[in-house]
Amino acid sequence: MLHTAHSSQPTRSRNHGFTLIELLVVIAIIGVLVGLLLPAVQQARESARRVSCANNMKQHALAMHVYENARTYFPAACYTVDSDPSAGGTATKGNPSGKEHAWPAFVLANLEQGNVNYDFTKHWWDPANRVAATIQPSVFKCPSALPPAGGYASIDGNTRDSDSAAPSLDPNIFGQRDYEAMTGVKHKIVATGNPWPTKAERKGPRGMGGLIKDAETKVSQVTDGMSNTLMFVEKAGAPDVYQGRGKLSPTGATNQTIAALDSLGPSKLDGIDPATGLKRDNDDGNVAFNATNDGEAYSFHPGVLVVSSMDGATHVLSESVSPVLFGSMITRAGGGSPGSTGASEPNIEW
């Protein structure tokens, strides 16, 4: 029997690679996806940073309440002395030594810094308090704020403000804080029609903030209500000076806040000229905050400012808030202050 042999040809497999066009299409698709996702990722990260910032501020407010519960009063926003050392400071029940201190020094232990020694019989800038003045607790810093540039020149403490007797100080060695007390309304933020606050009001309860300079605050003095009066605001970026979103000078330290424990940090509200970013003394500048960090409330969060009220709650204010409304939030006994619309104001997350 004849058998016919059939030879089978092996099947050749062809491995197809990407063509150049296919590769370019894939790269383009990836680029589009990244472009779509990146803003969302950045927004999520900023949202997380803002939550962390608000948590820092809440810790500060709660620390102040622990202090108040133990003593029946809040400490002053700052205790100052005349630039003439012989004049000394005014002794109060919260500061019997009459030395220069700022509110953070009184709550260090309540902010998990109880192992840091602080001597209240010495000024904050005294060598005895050097360790406390140079530490940098994370709770003092907003995670969205840019770090200090460094390279600052020393500042003569006797000339930077009449409320300090400090010697020449080196801003480069100190820890910083991005949260501050607004002690009141300094100038007429309403200069026409119905001027407010008047000169007399600026020195009286209507112009005073929740925490004030050189005197303690009792809850009973906050007649506008603890939930309607601000305790802390962001004042981030010191010791660098910012105007708008730009740094004024790479090595320019502010003349008001050079350290986390600086007694000159607390400040009052001025009207701000939006064209220059500068304070408008005795005028109705129409920008409330985020125009400059030089003695004014300032945040690195886009379009908003994180604040806390005297009851310890945190809030987020839109940049569209007017200076009049912001001033009424700062003052503790404004009563019928212009613009005091409180929680009903639509541009406030209250």
KOLTORFI-677985 format. One record per residue (C-alpha): x, y, z. Coordinates in pm, whole numbers, plus 50000, padded with zeros to 5 digits. Each point is the difference from the previous one (the first is absolute). Layout:
BEGIN
{px=X | py=Y | pz=Z}
...
REM end
This chain:
BEGIN
{px=50000 | py=50000 | pz=50000}
{px=50136 | py=50325 | pz=49894}
{px=50004 | py=50276 | pz=50261}
{px=50030 | py=50354 | pz=49896}
{px=50199 | py=50217 | pz=50236}
{px=49870 | py=50346 | pz=50056}
{px=50247 | py=50260 | pz=50116}
{px=49844 | py=50258 | pz=50228}
{px=50136 | py=50352 | pz=49976}
{px=50050 | py=50168 | pz=50343}
{px=49772 | py=50294 | pz=50061}
{px=50196 | py=50320 | pz=50041}
{px=49881 | py=50224 | pz=50283}
{px=50032 | py=50372 | pz=49948}
{px=50055 | py=50221 | pz=50308}
{px=49846 | py=50334 | pz=49924}
{px=50167 | py=50303 | pz=50177}
{px=49863 | py=50351 | pz=50043}
{px=50031 | py=50213 | pz=49698}
{px=50125 | py=50353 | pz=50048}
{px=49650 | py=50139 | pz=49945}
{px=49849 | py=49763 | pz=50257}
{px=50266 | py=50097 | pz=50254}
{px=49934 | py=50369 | pz=49945}
{px=49626 | py=49945 | pz=50045}
{px=50057 | py=49820 | pz=50332}
{px=50231 | py=50277 | pz=50120}
{px=49742 | py=50261 | pz=49903}
{px=49724 | py=49816 | pz=50187}
{px=50218 | py=49973 | pz=50311}
{px=50078 | py=50371 | pz=49976}
{px=49631 | py=50087 | pz=49981}
{px=49920 | py=49778 | pz=50299}
{px=50280 | py=50156 | pz=50204}
{px=49879 | py=50346 | pz=49904}
{px=49651 | py=49911 | pz=50118}
{px=50106 | py=49830 | pz=50321}
{px=50279 | py=50233 | pz=50116}
{px=49774 | py=50295 | pz=50095}
{px=49775 | py=49762 | pz=50190}
{px=50299 | py=49853 | pz=50184}
{px=50134 | py=50347 | pz=50080}
{px=49658 | py=50110 | pz=50120}
{px=49971 | py=49693 | pz=50222}
{px=50343 | py=50066 | pz=50146}
{px=49917 | py=50364 | pz=50070}
{px=49671 | py=49896 | pz=50158}
{px=50192 | py=49765 | pz=50231}
{px=50246 | py=50278 | pz=50086}
{px=49714 | py=50235 | pz=50081}
{px=49844 | py=49741 | pz=50230}
{px=50338 | py=49957 | pz=50171}
{px=50031 | py=50378 | pz=50036}
{px=49654 | py=50024 | pz=50156}
{px=50092 | py=49719 | pz=50238}
{px=50311 | py=50193 | pz=50108}
{px=49789 | py=50306 | pz=50069}
{px=49745 | py=49796 | pz=50193}
{px=50279 | py=49862 | pz=50218}
{px=50111 | py=50357 | pz=50077}
{px=49647 | py=50105 | pz=50092}
{px=49944 | py=49693 | pz=50218}
{px=50336 | py=50059 | pz=50170}
{px=49886 | py=50352 | pz=50084}
{px=49677 | py=49862 | pz=50148}
{px=50197 | py=49760 | pz=50219}
{px=50192 | py=50305 | pz=50124}
{px=49678 | py=50196 | pz=50057}
{px=49830 | py=49714 | pz=50184}
{px=50288 | py=49991 | pz=50247}
{px=50016 | py=50378 | pz=50056}
{px=49659 | py=50145 | pz=49897}
{px=50162 | py=50227 | pz=49741}
{px=50184 | py=49980 | pz=49668}
{px=50354 | py=50138 | pz=49983}
{px=50065 | py=50319 | pz=49807}
{px=50082 | py=49960 | pz=49633}
{px=50333 | py=50154 | pz=50096}
{px=50170 | py=50169 | pz=50291}
{px=50230 | py=50285 | pz=49902}
{px=50231 | py=50253 | pz=50160}
{px=50116 | py=50345 | pz=49904}
{px=50311 | py=50021 | pz=49783}
{px=50167 | py=50170 | pz=50296}
{px=50105 | py=49700 | pz=50215}
{px=49987 | py=50212 | pz=50314}
{px=49627 | py=50054 | pz=49948}
{px=49928 | py=49627 | pz=50024}
{px=49669 | py=49836 | pz=49924}
{px=49666 | py=50007 | pz=50175}
{px=49955 | py=49712 | pz=50242}
{px=49665 | py=49822 | pz=49975}
{px=49857 | py=49689 | pz=50160}
{px=50090 | py=49806 | pz=49686}
{px=50348 | py=50151 | pz=49978}
{px=50112 | py=50106 | pz=50348}
{px=50362 | py=50045 | pz=49889}
{px=49905 | py=50261 | pz=49740}
{px=50222 | py=49837 | pz=49736}
{px=49948 | py=49967 | pz=49623}
{px=49802 | py=49689 | pz=49906}
{px=49757 | py=49887 | pz=49730}
{px=49699 | py=49771 | pz=50038}
{px=50175 | py=49680 | pz=49875}
{px=50235 | py=50003 | pz=50301}
{px=49704 | py=49956 | pz=50234}
{px=49868 | py=49688 | pz=49828}
{px=50318 | py=49814 | pz=49905}
{px=49923 | py=49727 | pz=50252}
{px=49647 | py=49965 | pz=49859}
{px=50146 | py=49955 | pz=49652}
{px=50212 | py=49699 | pz=50101}
{px=50307 | py=50217 | pz=50062}
{px=50002 | py=49953 | pz=50375}
{px=50360 | py=49879 | pz=49991}
{px=50114 | py=50342 | pz=49877}
{px=50107 | py=50224 | pz=50285}
{px=49873 | py=50359 | pz=49982}
{px=50082 | py=50261 | pz=50263}
{px=49725 | py=50262 | pz=50032}
{px=50221 | py=50216 | pz=50219}
{px=50214 | py=50062 | pz=49691}
{px=49910 | py=50151 | pz=49662}
{px=49925 | py=49756 | pz=49717}
{px=50324 | py=50106 | pz=49831}
{px=50216 | py=49958 | pz=50311}
{px=50275 | py=49735 | pz=49975}
{px=49817 | py=49810 | pz=50276}
{px=49717 | py=49938 | pz=49752}
{px=50221 | py=49934 | pz=49696}
{px=49907 | py=49632 | pz=49967}
{px=49627 | py=50075 | pz=50015}
{px=50039 | py=50280 | pz=49747}
{px=50188 | py=49788 | pz=49747}
{px=49789 | py=49682 | pz=49993}
{px=49758 | py=49953 | pz=49709}
{px=49692 | py=49799 | pz=50102}
{px=49803 | py=49889 | pz=49695}
{px=49680 | py=50125 | pz=50161}
{px=50128 | py=50357 | pz=49952}
{px=50036 | py=49963 | pz=49621}
{px=49739 | py=49993 | pz=49724}
{px=50090 | py=49716 | pz=49758}
{px=49915 | py=50221 | pz=49700}
{px=50230 | py=50284 | pz=50105}
{px=50338 | py=50041 | pz=49835}
{px=50301 | py=49952 | pz=50228}
{px=50211 | py=50302 | pz=50103}
{px=50261 | py=50100 | pz=49743}
{px=50270 | py=50049 | pz=50263}
{px=50303 | py=50224 | pz=49970}
{px=49841 | py=50283 | pz=50198}
{px=50195 | py=50285 | pz=50147}
{px=49980 | py=50051 | pz=50375}
{px=49732 | py=50243 | pz=50115}
{px=50051 | py=50260 | pz=50269}
{px=49721 | py=49924 | pz=50244}
{px=49996 | py=50350 | pz=50145}
{px=49918 | py=50160 | pz=49666}
{px=49765 | py=49750 | pz=49838}
{px=49718 | py=50097 | pz=50237}
{px=49951 | py=50224 | pz=50302}
{px=49836 | py=49710 | pz=50188}
{px=50319 | py=49800 | pz=50038}
{px=50324 | py=50043 | pz=50190}
{px=50169 | py=49712 | pz=49816}
{px=50362 | py=50025 | pz=49888}
{px=50114 | py=49917 | pz=49648}
{px=49834 | py=49670 | pz=49901}
{px=50084 | py=49743 | pz=49732}
{px=49680 | py=49882 | pz=49826}
{px=50183 | py=49702 | pz=49849}
{px=50021 | py=49807 | pz=50326}
{px=49638 | py=50021 | pz=50116}
{px=49706 | py=49769 | pz=49949}
{px=49704 | py=50156 | pz=49819}
{px=49622 | py=49999 | pz=50032}
{px=49734 | py=50044 | pz=49731}
{px=49710 | py=50066 | pz=50238}
{px=49930 | py=50327 | pz=50174}
{px=49759 | py=50197 | pz=50215}
{px=49846 | py=50319 | pz=49859}
{px=49980 | py=50239 | pz=50295}
{px=49748 | py=50237 | pz=49844}
{px=49931 | py=50248 | pz=49722}
{px=50272 | py=50262 | pz=49978}
{px=49881 | py=50250 | pz=49743}
{px=49670 | py=50114 | pz=49855}
{px=49907 | py=49720 | pz=49763}
{px=49689 | py=50203 | pz=49925}
{px=50126 | py=50352 | pz=49933}
{px=49699 | py=50152 | pz=49826}
{px=49633 | py=50029 | pz=50089}
{px=50005 | py=49836 | pz=50342}
{px=50368 | py=49985 | pz=50106}
{px=50084 | py=49691 | pz=50204}
{px=50174 | py=49948 | pz=50226}
{px=50047 | py=50350 | pz=50130}
{px=50314 | py=50090 | pz=50192}
{px=49820 | py=49945 | pz=50331}
{px=49860 | py=49666 | pz=49883}
{px=50343 | py=49873 | pz=49897}
{px=50111 | py=50025 | pz=50363}
{px=49670 | py=49870 | pz=50139}
{px=49813 | py=49669 | pz=49985}
{px=49856 | py=50064 | pz=49654}
{px=50347 | py=50003 | pz=49849}
{px=50150 | py=49721 | pz=50213}
{px=50060 | py=49647 | pz=49882}
{px=49923 | py=49677 | pz=50181}
{px=50356 | py=49993 | pz=50135}
{px=50164 | py=50337 | pz=50060}
{px=50338 | py=50150 | pz=50081}
{px=50130 | py=50023 | pz=50359}
{px=49678 | py=49885 | pz=50168}
{px=49822 | py=49674 | pz=50063}
{px=49652 | py=49923 | pz=49862}
{px=49709 | py=49851 | pz=50193}
{px=49716 | py=49824 | pz=49821}
{px=49754 | py=50258 | pz=50136}
{px=50183 | py=50273 | pz=49808}
{px=49925 | py=49838 | pz=49665}
{px=49651 | py=50144 | pz=49978}
{px=49961 | py=49932 | pz=49628}
{px=50012 | py=49630 | pz=50088}
{px=50283 | py=49750 | pz=49998}
{px=49880 | py=49843 | pz=49675}
{px=49978 | py=50341 | pz=49829}
{px=50347 | py=50127 | pz=50094}
{px=50330 | py=49887 | pz=49850}
{px=50282 | py=49865 | pz=50214}
{px=50261 | py=49913 | pz=49737}
{px=50062 | py=50059 | pz=49630}
{px=50268 | py=49887 | pz=49761}
{px=50291 | py=50240 | pz=49962}
{px=50235 | py=49772 | pz=49811}
{px=50338 | py=50036 | pz=49834}
{px=50191 | py=50203 | pz=50258}
{px=50270 | py=50115 | pz=50035}
{px=49983 | py=50056 | pz=49622}
{px=49776 | py=50282 | pz=49879}
{px=49735 | py=49911 | pz=49743}
{px=49787 | py=50235 | pz=49792}
{px=49733 | py=49825 | pz=49802}
{px=50148 | py=49661 | pz=49910}
{px=50352 | py=50129 | pz=49956}
{px=50283 | py=50026 | pz=50247}
{px=50101 | py=50361 | pz=50045}
{px=50367 | py=49929 | pz=50059}
{px=50198 | py=49676 | pz=50020}
{px=50174 | py=50116 | pz=50316}
{px=49750 | py=50249 | pz=50136}
{px=49881 | py=49903 | pz=50349}
{px=49680 | py=50159 | pz=50124}
{px=50028 | py=50262 | pz=50270}
{px=49714 | py=49847 | pz=50194}
{px=50042 | py=49622 | pz=50020}
{px=50342 | py=49840 | pz=50000}
{px=49935 | py=49700 | pz=50227}
{px=49729 | py=49765 | pz=50124}
{px=50027 | py=50149 | pz=50349}
{px=50038 | py=50361 | pz=49880}
{px=49797 | py=50238 | pz=50216}
{px=49960 | py=50237 | pz=49704}
{px=49818 | py=49742 | pz=49786}
{px=49637 | py=50085 | pz=50090}
{px=49862 | py=50290 | pz=49799}
{px=49690 | py=50199 | pz=49913}
{px=49799 | py=50017 | pz=49679}
{px=50077 | py=50275 | pz=49747}
{px=49826 | py=50061 | pz=49672}
{px=50212 | py=49879 | pz=49707}
{px=50037 | py=50173 | pz=49664}
{px=49952 | py=49724 | pz=49738}
{px=50212 | py=50190 | pz=49746}
{px=50311 | py=50008 | pz=50218}
{px=49938 | py=49738 | pz=50268}
{px=50092 | py=50264 | pz=50258}
{px=49812 | py=50109 | pz=50310}
{px=49781 | py=50305 | pz=49963}
{px=50023 | py=50176 | pz=50332}
{px=49680 | py=50182 | pz=50096}
{px=49837 | py=49909 | pz=49671}
{px=49752 | py=49746 | pz=49872}
{px=50221 | py=49754 | pz=49815}
{px=49775 | py=49732 | pz=49856}
{px=50207 | py=49684 | pz=50050}
{px=49966 | py=49820 | pz=50333}
{px=50277 | py=49739 | pz=49979}
{px=50241 | py=49805 | pz=49777}
{px=50145 | py=50327 | pz=49866}
{px=50309 | py=50004 | pz=50224}
{px=50129 | py=49809 | pz=50301}
{px=50170 | py=50307 | pz=50144}
{px=49779 | py=50048 | pz=50304}
{px=49690 | py=49869 | pz=49821}
{px=49816 | py=49668 | pz=49964}
{px=50148 | py=49796 | pz=49716}
{px=49955 | py=49647 | pz=49871}
{px=50164 | py=49782 | pz=49733}
{px=49673 | py=49815 | pz=49940}
{px=49858 | py=50115 | pz=49665}
{px=49717 | py=50249 | pz=50045}
{px=49933 | py=49941 | pz=50369}
{px=50117 | py=50060 | pz=50357}
{px=49973 | py=49748 | pz=50285}
{px=49893 | py=50152 | pz=50332}
{px=49878 | py=49886 | pz=50341}
{px=49742 | py=50161 | pz=50222}
{px=50023 | py=50053 | pz=50374}
{px=49791 | py=49688 | pz=50065}
{px=50270 | py=49785 | pz=49834}
{px=49820 | py=49930 | pz=49672}
{px=50188 | py=50042 | pz=49671}
{px=49860 | py=50169 | pz=49690}
{px=50101 | py=50083 | pz=49644}
{px=49949 | py=50354 | pz=49868}
{px=49985 | py=50093 | pz=49634}
{px=50223 | py=50282 | pz=49874}
{px=49682 | py=50180 | pz=49899}
{px=49929 | py=50081 | pz=50366}
{px=50011 | py=50377 | pz=50042}
{px=50227 | py=50176 | pz=50252}
{px=49688 | py=50123 | pz=50179}
{px=49866 | py=49650 | pz=50049}
{px=50345 | py=49867 | pz=50091}
{px=50041 | py=50283 | pz=50251}
{px=49667 | py=49914 | pz=50161}
{px=50116 | py=49640 | pz=50037}
{px=50324 | py=50109 | pz=50165}
{px=49845 | py=50234 | pz=50255}
{px=49856 | py=49844 | pz=50315}
{px=49753 | py=50270 | pz=50100}
{px=49910 | py=50170 | pz=49672}
{px=49628 | py=49967 | pz=50054}
{px=49856 | py=50169 | pz=49694}
{px=50328 | py=50024 | pz=49813}
{px=49949 | py=50067 | pz=49628}
{px=49968 | py=49677 | pz=49804}
{px=49967 | py=49773 | pz=50302}
{px=49778 | py=49752 | pz=49821}
{px=50148 | py=49701 | pz=50178}
{px=49929 | py=49647 | pz=49885}
{px=49744 | py=50102 | pz=49739}
{px=50266 | py=50152 | pz=49776}
{px=49993 | py=49778 | pz=49688}
{px=50375 | py=50006 | pz=49928}
{px=50097 | py=49857 | pz=50339}
{px=50026 | py=49629 | pz=50071}
{px=49862 | py=50039 | pz=50352}
REM end
